[in-house]
Amino acid sequence: MSLKKYQDLALGGNIERGGTAVDFKTGDWRSLKPVYKPENCIHCLFCWAYCPDSAVHVADGKMAGFDLDHCKGCGICAHECPGKKGAKAIVMEPEVK
């Protein structure tokens, strides 16, 4: 058995050019996941604007859920969510695997 040289190994975790981040599913890194509570949503889309991973889905100008393949569980969406009458539309819960 011969060992490969480092030059022959595939690049790991590198994004070599723009537009390829969608190829890397990073959602399994999280320990918390966002849970959407539509009854509390005012569709302000702060969650979409602040999400650093573009993991918030929007349909017809309204919040429509999350792309959990790319959400890393940072909680920014839940933090920024004003909710309705003090009840958040997004809460962070432990990821159960």
KOLPA-188548 format. One record per residue (C-alpha): x, y, z; residue in three letters. Coordinates in Angstrom, 1 decimal. Layout:
+--------+--------+--------+-----+
:      u :      v :      w : res :
+--------+--------+--------+-----+
:      X :      Y :      Z : ALA :
...
+--------+--------+--------+-----+
//
This chain:
+--------+--------+--------+-----+
:      u :      v :      w : res :
+--------+--------+--------+-----+
:    0.0 :    0.0 :    0.0 : MET :
:    1.4 :    3.4 :   -1.0 : SER :
:    0.5 :    6.6 :    0.7 : LEU :
:   -0.7 :    9.6 :   -1.4 : LYS :
:    1.1 :   12.8 :   -1.3 : LYS :
:   -0.8 :   15.8 :    0.1 : TYR :
:   -0.9 :   17.3 :   -3.4 : GLN :
:   -2.9 :   14.3 :   -4.6 : ASP :
:   -5.6 :   14.6 :   -1.9 : LEU :
:   -9.0 :   16.3 :   -2.6 : ALA :
:   -9.5 :   19.7 :   -1.1 : LEU :
:  -11.5 :   19.5 :    2.0 : GLY :
:  -14.0 :   22.2 :    3.0 : GLY :
:  -12.6 :   24.8 :    0.6 : ASN :
:  -14.9 :   26.9 :   -1.5 : ILE :
:  -12.9 :   27.4 :   -4.6 : GLU :
:  -15.1 :   29.8 :   -6.5 : ARG :
:  -18.3 :   31.8 :   -6.0 : GLY :
:  -21.7 :   30.1 :   -6.1 : GLY :
:  -20.5 :   26.7 :   -4.9 : THR :
:  -21.5 :   27.0 :   -1.2 : ALA :
:  -24.8 :   25.3 :   -2.0 : VAL :
:  -22.8 :   22.2 :   -2.7 : ASP :
:  -21.7 :   21.9 :    0.9 : PHE :
:  -24.3 :   20.7 :    3.4 : LYS :
:  -23.2 :   22.3 :    6.7 : THR :
:  -26.4 :   21.9 :    8.7 : GLY :
:  -25.1 :   18.9 :   10.7 : ASP :
:  -22.8 :   21.3 :   12.6 : TRP :
:  -25.6 :   22.7 :   14.7 : ARG :
:  -26.6 :   21.9 :   18.2 : SER :
:  -29.7 :   24.1 :   18.1 : LEU :
:  -32.2 :   24.4 :   15.3 : LYS :
:  -34.8 :   27.1 :   14.5 : PRO :
:  -38.4 :   26.2 :   14.9 : VAL :
:  -40.9 :   28.3 :   13.1 : TYR :
:  -44.2 :   29.2 :   14.8 : LYS :
:  -46.3 :   30.7 :   11.9 : PRO :
:  -49.1 :   31.9 :   14.3 : GLU :
:  -46.7 :   34.4 :   15.7 : ASN :
:  -45.2 :   35.6 :   12.4 : CYS :
:  -45.7 :   39.1 :   11.1 : ILE :
:  -43.7 :   38.4 :    7.9 : HIS :
:  -41.3 :   41.3 :    8.5 : CYS :
:  -38.5 :   39.1 :    7.0 : LEU :
:  -35.9 :   40.2 :    9.5 : PHE :
:  -34.9 :   36.5 :    9.8 : CYS :
:  -34.2 :   36.4 :    6.0 : TRP :
:  -32.3 :   39.7 :    6.0 : ALA :
:  -30.1 :   38.7 :    9.0 : TYR :
:  -29.4 :   35.0 :    8.2 : CYS :
:  -25.7 :   34.6 :    7.4 : PRO :
:  -26.4 :   31.3 :    5.7 : ASP :
:  -29.3 :   32.2 :    3.4 : SER :
:  -31.2 :   29.4 :    5.2 : ALA :
:  -34.6 :   31.2 :    5.4 : VAL :
:  -37.1 :   30.3 :    2.7 : HIS :
:  -39.4 :   33.0 :    1.5 : VAL :
:  -42.4 :   32.4 :   -0.8 : ALA :
:  -44.7 :   35.2 :   -2.0 : ASP :
:  -43.1 :   37.7 :    0.3 : GLY :
:  -43.7 :   35.6 :    3.4 : LYS :
:  -41.5 :   33.5 :    5.6 : MET :
:  -41.9 :   29.9 :    4.5 : ALA :
:  -39.5 :   27.8 :    6.6 : GLY :
:  -35.8 :   26.9 :    6.8 : PHE :
:  -33.2 :   25.1 :    4.7 : ASP :
:  -31.8 :   22.9 :    7.5 : LEU :
:  -29.1 :   21.5 :    5.2 : ASP :
:  -27.4 :   24.9 :    5.5 : HIS :
:  -28.6 :   26.4 :    8.8 : CYS :
:  -25.8 :   26.3 :   11.3 : LYS :
:  -28.0 :   27.1 :   14.3 : GLY :
:  -26.5 :   30.5 :   15.2 : CYS :
:  -29.8 :   31.8 :   16.4 : GLY :
:  -29.6 :   35.2 :   14.8 : ILE :
:  -33.0 :   34.7 :   13.1 : CYS :
:  -34.6 :   34.0 :   16.5 : ALA :
:  -32.8 :   36.9 :   18.2 : HIS :
:  -34.0 :   39.4 :   15.5 : GLU :
:  -37.5 :   38.1 :   15.3 : CYS :
:  -40.0 :   40.7 :   16.8 : PRO :
:  -42.9 :   38.2 :   16.7 : GLY :
:  -46.4 :   39.1 :   17.4 : LYS :
:  -47.4 :   40.7 :   20.7 : LYS :
:  -44.1 :   39.6 :   22.3 : GLY :
:  -44.4 :   35.9 :   21.2 : ALA :
:  -41.5 :   35.1 :   18.9 : LYS :
:  -42.2 :   33.3 :   15.5 : ALA :
:  -38.8 :   31.6 :   15.7 : ILE :
:  -37.4 :   29.8 :   18.7 : VAL :
:  -34.2 :   27.8 :   19.0 : MET :
:  -34.5 :   24.2 :   20.3 : GLU :
:  -32.0 :   21.5 :   20.8 : PRO :
:  -31.1 :   19.5 :   17.7 : GLU :
:  -32.1 :   15.9 :   18.2 : VAL :
:  -30.1 :   13.5 :   16.1 : LYS :
+--------+--------+--------+-----+
//
